[in-house]
Amino acid sequence: MDHVKRTEAKARLLIDFGGGKKRAFRGDVVEGMTVYDALVASKEAAGLSFSLQGDMIDEIDGVKNNSHEWRYYVNGKPATLSPQFEEVD
């Protein structure tokens, strides 16, 4: 995101690995920011690791998407697009 326009909004990224293990991140939202952008920002700020397989999240911090899909929500609602296109608003 070369030219970023910051908004007043803040994004909160909460990753629930199950079994009580969670990681949380908070940061500024920029205009047009996607879920993927939030993952990248968390990677750069706090060393979060993740990988994609096609347009789906395959692994986060070493936890693979084996028999269950990683699910994500934006403003409490299930996302309908892949992480690269689902905007954080």
C-alpha positions in Angstrom: 0.0 0.0 0.0 2.2 2.8 -1.3 0.0 5.8 -0.8 -1.8 5.3 2.5 -4.6 7.4 3.7 -5.2 6.8 7.4 -8.7 6.8 8.8 -9.8 7.5 12.3 -10.7 3.8 12.6 -8.6 1.1 14.4 -8.5 -2.5 13.4 -8.3 -5.3 15.9 -7.1 -8.7 14.7 -7.8 -11.6 17.0 -6.6 -15.0 16.1 -8.1 -17.9 18.2 -6.1 -21.1 17.8 -8.4 -23.0 20.1 -7.4 -24.6 23.4 -7.1 -21.1 25.0 -4.3 -19.9 22.7 -5.0 -16.5 21.1 -3.0 -13.7 19.6 -4.3 -10.1 19.3 -3.2 -7.1 17.3 -4.4 -3.6 17.0 -3.5 -0.9 14.6 -4.6 1.9 12.3 -6.9 1.3 9.4 -5.9 2.8 6.1 -8.3 3.4 3.2 -8.9 0.2 1.2 -7.2 -2.0 3.8 -8.0 -5.7 3.4 -7.9 -8.6 5.8 -4.7 -9.7 4.0 -3.2 -6.2 4.6 -4.0 -6.6 8.3 -2.2 -9.9 8.4 0.8 -8.4 6.7 0.8 -5.4 9.1 0.7 -7.9 12.1 3.5 -9.9 10.5 5.7 -6.8 10.2 4.8 -5.4 13.7 4.9 -8.5 15.8 6.3 -11.4 13.8 3.0 -13.2 13.0 3.6 -15.9 10.4 1.0 -17.0 7.9 0.8 -18.5 4.4 -1.9 -18.7 1.7 -2.7 -21.5 -0.6 -4.5 -19.9 -3.5 -6.8 -17.4 -2.0 -7.3 -19.2 1.3 -5.4 -18.9 4.5 -3.4 -22.2 4.9 -1.3 -21.6 8.1 -1.1 -19.1 10.9 1.9 -19.2 13.3 2.5 -22.9 12.4 -1.1 -24.0 12.8 -2.1 -25.6 9.5 -5.6 -25.6 8.0 -5.9 -29.3 8.1 -9.5 -30.6 8.4 -11.0 -27.2 9.4 -10.9 -24.0 7.4 -9.6 -20.8 9.0 -12.7 -18.6 9.3 -12.6 -14.8 9.6 -15.1 -12.1 10.5 -15.2 -8.4 9.8 -17.2 -6.3 12.3 -18.7 -9.5 13.7 -20.0 -10.8 10.4 -18.6 -13.8 8.4 -16.4 -12.7 5.5 -17.7 -13.4 2.1 -14.5 -12.7 0.1 -11.0 -14.1 0.2 -8.6 -12.2 2.5 -7.0 -10.3 -0.4 -10.4 -8.7 -1.3 -12.3 -8.5 2.0 -12.0 -4.9 3.1 -11.7 -3.8 6.7 -14.0 -0.9 7.3 
